[in-house]
């Protein structure tokens, strides 16, 4: 039962994080995300112990000019089946109906509505996050820096797993797996 909860929480966090990736890029024209250098990590607590998982597959379309963030466009689609808790049994468990219900909802998405400057190299991103058929408004801080020709985007999006029905039935209990999930991302993109 504990392993199932760990898988559930990790899956929720990871899906959410992956959805935020498109809003992380900055460039004058559409950018190409480098999946080999980009990471999306989900962090949640199970029995009050931090657990990390990652999302291995996602698609992102990003068009962002740091000088004109208000004109930015970003959309991300995450492959729920690529959620990885580091254990095949846990990975299978979180794909089930009570958790991600990957058979009915194979993708999670994030679409940026606004990206606003919050100081040099800092932005505030707001948009819609959809997981397991549930959509909500989300907002998170984003930092952007140059690394040669690449742009590097880092951010953390806090969510609550129960907002997206991740953990239904007995899994709604937050004593074992906390409701709070952090989606942390490090995205490297080039023109």
Kinemage of the C-alpha trace (Angstrom):
@kinemage 1
@onewidth
@group {chain A} dominant
@subgroup {mainchain}
@vectorlist {calphas} color= white
{ca unk a 1} P 0.000 0.000 0.000
{ca unk a 2} L 2.877 2.356 0.757
{ca unk a 3} L 4.546 1.633 -2.558
{ca unk a 4} L 1.289 2.362 -4.341
{ca unk a 5} L 1.019 5.714 -2.662
{ca unk a 6} L 4.562 6.611 -3.585
{ca unk a 7} L 3.885 5.773 -7.172
{ca unk a 8} L 0.694 7.807 -7.157
{ca unk a 9} L 2.234 10.920 -5.714
{ca unk a 10} L 5.226 10.765 -7.988
{ca unk a 11} L 3.031 10.314 -11.014
{ca unk a 12} L 0.909 13.312 -10.166
{ca unk a 13} L 3.854 15.562 -9.580
{ca unk a 14} L 5.679 14.411 -12.633
{ca unk a 15} L 2.722 14.895 -14.918
{ca unk a 16} L 2.195 18.367 -13.657
{ca unk a 17} L 5.811 19.282 -13.999
{ca unk a 18} L 5.962 18.051 -17.527
{ca unk a 19} L 3.009 20.177 -18.372
{ca unk a 20} L 4.828 23.294 -17.288
{ca unk a 21} L 7.820 22.750 -19.517
{ca unk a 22} L 6.628 24.716 -22.568
{ca unk a 23} L 6.419 27.913 -20.581
{ca unk a 24} L 10.041 27.594 -19.624
{ca unk a 25} L 11.704 28.560 -22.878
{ca unk a 26} L 12.723 31.947 -24.211
{ca unk a 27} L 13.743 32.994 -27.728
{ca unk a 28} L 12.803 35.338 -30.550
{ca unk a 29} L 11.490 32.395 -32.569
{ca unk a 30} L 10.262 28.868 -31.819
{ca unk a 31} L 12.749 26.958 -29.694
{ca unk a 32} L 13.730 23.325 -29.723
{ca unk a 33} L 13.802 21.655 -26.308
{ca unk a 34} L 16.771 19.329 -25.774
{ca unk a 35} L 15.261 16.317 -23.937
{ca unk a 36} L 18.737 14.944 -23.196
{ca unk a 37} L 19.605 18.039 -21.162
{ca unk a 38} L 16.149 18.831 -19.789
{ca unk a 39} L 14.624 17.338 -16.659
{ca unk a 40} L 11.239 17.366 -15.035
{ca unk a 41} L 11.179 16.123 -11.464
{ca unk a 42} L 8.193 15.555 -9.242
{ca unk a 43} L 8.686 15.778 -5.503
{ca unk a 44} L 6.052 14.681 -2.976
{ca unk a 45} L 6.007 13.260 0.524
{ca unk a 46} L 5.021 9.730 1.412
{ca unk a 47} L 4.830 9.068 5.134
{ca unk a 48} L 6.454 12.515 5.460
{ca unk a 49} L 9.548 11.378 3.520
{ca unk a 50} L 10.391 13.237 0.254
{ca unk a 51} L 10.103 11.073 -2.876
{ca unk a 52} L 11.288 12.070 -6.384
{ca unk a 53} L 10.133 10.831 -9.786
{ca unk a 54} L 10.594 12.021 -13.356
{ca unk a 55} L 8.742 12.311 -16.616
{ca unk a 56} L 10.722 10.817 -19.521
{ca unk a 57} L 8.700 11.917 -22.605
{ca unk a 58} L 7.106 15.235 -23.506
{ca unk a 59} L 6.548 17.544 -26.471
{ca unk a 60} L 6.840 21.312 -26.152
{ca unk a 61} L 6.166 24.156 -28.556
{ca unk a 62} L 7.742 27.382 -27.328
{ca unk a 63} L 7.902 30.798 -28.936
{ca unk a 64} L 9.364 33.318 -26.511
{ca unk a 65} L 11.276 36.585 -26.757
{ca unk a 66} L 12.670 37.639 -23.366
{ca unk a 67} L 12.441 41.299 -24.441
{ca unk a 68} L 8.721 40.841 -25.215
{ca unk a 69} L 7.449 38.145 -22.836
{ca unk a 70} L 3.853 39.288 -23.325
{ca unk a 71} L 3.963 37.895 -26.896
{ca unk a 72} L 5.177 34.460 -25.780
{ca unk a 73} L 3.365 31.252 -26.636
{ca unk a 74} L 4.017 27.919 -24.974
{ca unk a 75} L 2.292 24.545 -24.976
{ca unk a 76} L 3.433 21.253 -23.493
{ca unk a 77} L 2.079 17.742 -23.837
{ca unk a 78} L 3.323 15.048 -21.460
{ca unk a 79} L 3.183 11.308 -22.074
{ca unk a 80} L 1.723 9.924 -18.829
{ca unk a 81} L 3.068 6.412 -19.556
{ca unk a 82} L 6.617 7.820 -19.364
{ca unk a 83} L 6.293 8.693 -15.679
{ca unk a 84} L 9.123 6.962 -13.832
{ca unk a 85} L 9.313 6.336 -10.098
{ca unk a 86} L 12.385 4.165 -10.551
{ca unk a 87} L 10.500 0.897 -10.013
{ca unk a 88} L 8.477 -0.986 -12.657
{ca unk a 89} L 5.820 -2.116 -10.142
{ca unk a 90} L 5.257 1.449 -8.883
{ca unk a 91} L 5.158 2.737 -12.450
{ca unk a 92} L 2.403 0.245 -13.320
{ca unk a 93} L 0.434 1.133 -10.195
{ca unk a 94} L 0.270 4.875 -10.929
{ca unk a 95} L -1.071 4.210 -14.421
{ca unk a 96} L -4.225 2.643 -12.914
{ca unk a 97} L -7.632 4.324 -12.654
{ca unk a 98} L -7.227 5.533 -9.073
{ca unk a 99} L -4.051 7.397 -9.933
{ca unk a 100} L -3.421 8.723 -13.487
{ca unk a 101} L -5.866 6.488 -15.364
{ca unk a 102} L -3.422 6.499 -18.284
{ca unk a 103} L -5.694 4.321 -20.456
{ca unk a 104} L -8.363 7.048 -20.517
{ca unk a 105} L -6.074 10.081 -20.063
{ca unk a 106} L -2.737 9.299 -21.786
{ca unk a 107} L -1.591 12.942 -21.939
{ca unk a 108} L -1.275 15.865 -19.554
{ca unk a 109} L -1.037 19.378 -20.964
{ca unk a 110} L 0.024 22.881 -20.026
{ca unk a 111} L -0.742 25.989 -22.080
{ca unk a 112} L 0.712 29.345 -21.079
{ca unk a 113} L -1.761 32.220 -21.042
{ca unk a 114} L 0.675 34.932 -19.914
{ca unk a 115} L 4.380 35.324 -19.266
{ca unk a 116} L 5.342 38.546 -17.498
{ca unk a 117} L 8.700 40.004 -16.566
{ca unk a 118} L 9.472 39.911 -12.834
{ca unk a 119} L 12.979 41.407 -13.062
{ca unk a 120} L 16.180 40.591 -14.966
{ca unk a 121} L 16.032 36.942 -16.027
{ca unk a 122} L 12.878 36.348 -13.980
{ca unk a 123} L 9.321 35.813 -15.171
{ca unk a 124} L 5.909 34.879 -13.843
{ca unk a 125} L 4.093 32.272 -15.932
{ca unk a 126} L 0.331 31.695 -15.748
{ca unk a 127} L -1.721 29.199 -17.704
{ca unk a 128} L -3.924 26.119 -17.723
{ca unk a 129} L -2.781 22.721 -16.479
{ca unk a 130} L -4.824 19.647 -17.437
{ca unk a 131} L -4.308 16.245 -15.852
{ca unk a 132} L -6.703 13.304 -15.822
{ca unk a 133} L -9.501 15.323 -17.414
{ca unk a 134} L -9.309 18.144 -14.842
{ca unk a 135} L -8.102 21.640 -15.792
{ca unk a 136} L -7.066 24.425 -13.433
{ca unk a 137} L -5.342 27.800 -13.539
{ca unk a 138} L -1.740 27.692 -12.318
{ca unk a 139} L 1.055 30.224 -11.869
{ca unk a 140} L 4.762 29.835 -11.102
{ca unk a 141} L 8.051 31.772 -11.139
{ca unk a 142} L 10.531 31.099 -13.930
{ca unk a 143} L 14.201 32.021 -14.291
{ca unk a 144} L 15.919 32.187 -17.679
{ca unk a 145} L 19.655 32.355 -18.388
{ca unk a 146} L 21.919 31.938 -21.410
{ca unk a 147} L 24.336 29.029 -21.771
{ca unk a 148} L 26.133 29.573 -25.066
{ca unk a 149} L 23.477 29.464 -27.796
{ca unk a 150} L 21.012 27.747 -25.464
{ca unk a 151} L 18.444 29.234 -23.111
{ca unk a 152} L 18.075 27.521 -19.724
{ca unk a 153} L 14.728 27.690 -17.916
{ca unk a 154} L 14.297 26.704 -14.289
{ca unk a 155} L 11.159 26.739 -12.190
{ca unk a 156} L 8.999 25.024 -9.616
{ca unk a 157} L 5.231 24.648 -9.870
{ca unk a 158} L 3.397 23.689 -6.655
{ca unk a 159} L 0.139 21.794 -7.124
{ca unk a 160} L -2.287 19.709 -5.102
{ca unk a 161} L -2.763 16.188 -6.444
{ca unk a 162} L -6.401 15.952 -5.335
{ca unk a 163} L -7.306 18.912 -7.565
{ca unk a 164} L -6.697 16.509 -10.479
{ca unk a 165} L -8.260 13.416 -8.833
{ca unk a 166} L -4.872 11.777 -8.546
{ca unk a 167} L -5.441 9.326 -5.781
{ca unk a 168} L -9.103 8.358 -5.768
{ca unk a 169} L -11.006 6.129 -3.359
{ca unk a 170} L -8.854 5.146 -0.372
{ca unk a 171} L -5.989 7.121 -1.905
{ca unk a 172} L -7.693 10.461 -1.168
{ca unk a 173} L -6.312 10.129 2.346
{ca unk a 174} L -3.351 12.506 2.611
{ca unk a 175} L -1.853 10.939 5.745
{ca unk a 176} L 0.222 8.533 3.672
{ca unk a 177} L 0.782 10.538 0.474
{ca unk a 178} L 0.645 14.312 0.910
{ca unk a 179} L -1.647 16.433 -1.244
{ca unk a 180} L 1.182 18.890 -1.993
{ca unk a 181} L 3.361 18.110 -5.008
{ca unk a 182} L 6.225 20.157 -6.449
{ca unk a 183} L 6.954 20.010 -10.149
{ca unk a 184} L 10.551 21.097 -10.708
{ca unk a 185} L 11.884 21.640 -14.193
{ca unk a 186} L 15.212 22.420 -15.839
{ca unk a 187} L 14.702 22.978 -19.559
{ca unk a 188} L 17.448 23.616 -22.105
{ca unk a 189} L 16.276 24.949 -25.481
{ca unk a 190} L 17.983 26.268 -28.610
{ca unk a 191} L 16.826 28.315 -31.623
